[in-house]
């Protein structure tokens, strides 16, 4: 007969995921052993194996949960049926709120997803691509014809470049809040995308 789960089993798994992700961000996936992860989680190696069969499964679940959350945030914003200008602003605000409190997950996602096996890595990358595609669609609807064929994805990645690496230099307790930075990014993008250019003289939606 299978051993019944403890009443706090799911809570313990969540706690381990959070602490282990911080350890991955600090140590790097290749250097982090199960013994080091157990120590970081304040538990024994045997108990860690009780919750996760390997460090790969631990990293994969942490990252999959994170990108699933980001995709859900994007889908919730887009489900509101906002005008494209308002939708882009709402997406930037919502993503930066998530990034503000997810430094360790973001570091692990950027640095360590490549170490996962293809079957564990692909669902994570697919959700990342879905997030990018959703924002790209919003940009296209905001400024129809603003981007030539093949330019939409690079333009979208330029936007993500402004917000994805905030973990490295924008401190939640620093002189500029994530909320204020979101408004700065929104202003820069509205001015850059919506102002007429020599190639395109079309107003934003």
C-alpha positions as CSV (number, residue, x, y, z in Angstrom):
1,X,0.0,0.0,0.0
2,X,1.3,3.4,-0.9
3,X,2.3,5.6,1.9
4,X,-0.3,8.4,2.4
5,X,0.8,12.0,1.8
6,X,1.2,14.2,4.8
7,X,-1.3,17.0,5.1
8,X,1.3,19.6,4.4
9,X,2.9,17.7,1.5
10,X,2.0,20.3,-1.2
11,X,3.1,23.2,1.1
12,X,6.4,21.5,1.7
13,X,6.9,21.0,-2.1
14,X,6.2,24.7,-2.7
15,X,8.6,25.7,0.0
16,X,11.3,23.4,-1.4
17,X,10.7,24.7,-4.9
18,X,11.2,28.3,-3.8
19,X,14.3,27.7,-1.8
20,X,15.9,25.4,-4.4
21,X,15.3,27.9,-7.1
22,X,17.1,30.5,-5.1
23,X,20.0,28.0,-4.8
24,X,20.0,27.4,-8.5
25,X,20.1,31.1,-9.1
26,X,23.1,31.5,-6.7
27,X,25.1,28.3,-7.6
28,X,24.1,27.6,-11.1
29,X,22.4,24.4,-12.1
30,X,25.6,22.4,-13.1
31,X,27.2,23.2,-9.7
32,X,24.2,22.6,-7.5
33,X,24.2,19.1,-6.0
34,X,21.2,17.5,-4.3
35,X,23.2,17.7,-1.1
36,X,23.6,21.5,-1.5
37,X,20.0,21.9,-2.5
38,X,18.9,19.9,0.6
39,X,21.1,22.2,2.8
40,X,19.6,25.3,1.1
41,X,16.1,23.9,1.8
42,X,16.9,23.1,5.4
43,X,16.2,19.5,5.0
44,X,18.0,16.2,4.4
45,X,19.0,14.8,1.1
46,X,16.7,11.7,1.7
47,X,13.8,14.0,2.5
48,X,14.4,16.1,-0.6
49,X,14.3,12.9,-2.7
50,X,10.9,12.2,-1.1
51,X,9.5,15.2,-2.8
52,X,11.6,15.3,-6.1
53,X,13.3,12.4,-7.8
54,X,16.1,14.5,-9.2
55,X,17.5,18.0,-9.3
56,X,16.3,18.1,-13.0
57,X,12.7,17.5,-12.0
58,X,13.0,20.2,-9.3
59,X,14.3,22.8,-11.8
60,X,11.8,21.8,-14.5
61,X,8.8,22.1,-12.2
62,X,10.0,25.5,-10.8
63,X,10.5,26.9,-14.3
64,X,7.4,25.4,-15.7
65,X,5.3,26.9,-12.9
66,X,6.9,30.3,-13.5
67,X,6.3,30.5,-17.2
68,X,2.8,29.1,-16.8
69,X,2.2,32.0,-14.4
70,X,3.6,34.6,-16.8
71,X,1.4,33.2,-19.6
72,X,-1.7,33.3,-17.4
73,X,-0.9,36.9,-16.5
74,X,-0.7,37.8,-20.2
75,X,-3.9,35.9,-21.1
76,X,-5.8,37.6,-18.3
77,X,-4.8,41.0,-19.6
78,X,-5.7,40.2,-23.1
79,X,-9.0,38.7,-22.1
80,X,-10.1,42.2,-20.9
81,X,-10.7,43.3,-24.5
82,X,-8.8,46.6,-24.0
83,X,-7.8,48.9,-26.9
84,X,-4.3,48.0,-28.2
85,X,-2.6,51.0,-26.5
86,X,-4.2,50.2,-23.2
87,X,-3.5,46.5,-23.6
88,X,0.2,47.0,-24.2
89,X,0.4,49.3,-21.1
90,X,-1.4,46.7,-19.0
91,X,0.9,43.9,-20.2
92,X,4.0,45.9,-19.4
93,X,2.7,46.7,-15.9
94,X,1.6,43.2,-15.2
95,X,4.8,41.5,-16.3
96,X,7.0,43.9,-14.4
97,X,5.0,43.2,-11.2
98,X,5.7,39.5,-11.7
99,X,9.4,40.2,-12.4
100,X,9.8,42.4,-9.3
101,X,9.2,39.4,-7.0
102,X,10.7,36.7,-9.1
103,X,14.4,37.5,-9.4
104,X,15.6,33.9,-8.6
105,X,13.1,32.3,-11.0
106,X,14.1,34.7,-13.7
107,X,17.8,34.1,-13.3
108,X,17.3,30.3,-13.3
109,X,15.0,30.6,-16.4
110,X,17.6,32.6,-18.3
111,X,20.7,30.6,-17.3
112,X,19.6,27.0,-16.6
113,X,16.7,26.0,-18.8
114,X,19.2,24.8,-21.4
115,X,20.4,22.1,-19.0
116,X,17.1,20.3,-19.0
117,X,16.3,17.4,-21.2
118,X,14.4,18.2,-24.4
119,X,11.1,16.7,-23.1
120,X,11.3,18.8,-20.0
121,X,12.7,21.9,-21.7
122,X,10.2,22.1,-24.6
123,X,7.0,22.8,-22.6
124,X,8.8,25.7,-20.8
125,X,10.1,27.2,-24.1
126,X,6.6,26.7,-25.7
127,X,5.1,28.9,-23.0
128,X,7.8,31.5,-23.3
129,X,7.1,31.6,-27.1
130,X,3.4,32.0,-26.4
131,X,4.1,35.0,-24.1
132,X,6.2,36.6,-26.8
133,X,3.7,35.9,-29.5
134,X,0.9,37.4,-27.5
135,X,2.8,40.7,-26.9
136,X,3.9,40.7,-30.6
137,X,0.2,40.5,-31.6
138,X,-0.6,43.4,-29.3
139,X,2.1,45.5,-30.9
140,X,0.9,44.7,-34.4
141,X,-2.6,45.7,-33.5
142,X,-1.3,48.9,-31.8
143,X,0.5,50.1,-34.9
144,X,-0.7,48.2,-38.0
145,X,1.9,48.4,-40.8
146,X,4.5,49.9,-38.5
147,X,6.8,46.8,-38.8
148,X,7.9,45.4,-42.1
149,X,7.7,41.6,-42.6
150,X,10.2,40.0,-40.3
151,X,10.5,43.0,-38.0
152,X,7.7,42.2,-35.6
153,X,9.6,39.6,-33.6
154,X,12.8,41.7,-33.3
155,X,10.7,44.7,-32.2
156,X,8.9,42.6,-29.6
157,X,12.2,41.2,-28.3
158,X,13.5,44.8,-28.0
159,X,10.6,45.5,-25.7
160,X,11.3,42.3,-23.6
161,X,15.0,43.4,-23.5
162,X,13.8,46.5,-21.6
163,X,12.0,44.6,-19.0
164,X,13.4,41.0,-18.8
165,X,16.8,42.0,-17.3
166,X,15.5,44.3,-14.6
167,X,16.4,41.7,-12.0
168,X,20.1,42.6,-12.6
169,X,19.9,46.3,-11.9
170,X,16.4,47.4,-10.7
171,X,16.0,46.8,-7.0
172,X,12.5,46.5,-5.5
173,X,13.7,48.8,-2.7
174,X,15.7,51.2,-5.0
175,X,15.0,54.8,-5.9
176,X,12.9,53.8,-8.9
177,X,10.0,51.4,-8.2
178,X,9.0,48.7,-10.7
179,X,5.7,50.5,-11.1
180,X,7.4,53.8,-12.0
181,X,9.8,52.0,-14.4
182,X,6.7,50.4,-16.1
183,X,5.3,53.9,-16.8
184,X,8.7,54.9,-18.2
185,X,8.8,51.9,-20.6
186,X,5.2,52.5,-21.6
187,X,6.0,56.2,-22.4
188,X,9.1,55.3,-24.4
189,X,7.3,52.7,-26.4
190,X,4.2,54.7,-27.2
191,X,6.4,57.6,-28.4
192,X,8.7,55.3,-30.4
193,X,6.0,53.2,-32.0
194,X,3.1,55.6,-32.3
195,X,5.0,58.7,-33.6
196,X,4.9,58.9,-37.4
197,X,8.1,57.8,-39.1
198,X,9.5,58.4,-42.6
199,X,8.4,54.9,-43.6
200,X,5.0,54.7,-41.9
201,X,2.6,57.5,-41.3
202,X,-0.2,55.6,-39.6
203,X,-1.7,56.4,-36.2
204,X,-1.7,53.9,-33.4
205,X,-4.9,52.1,-32.6
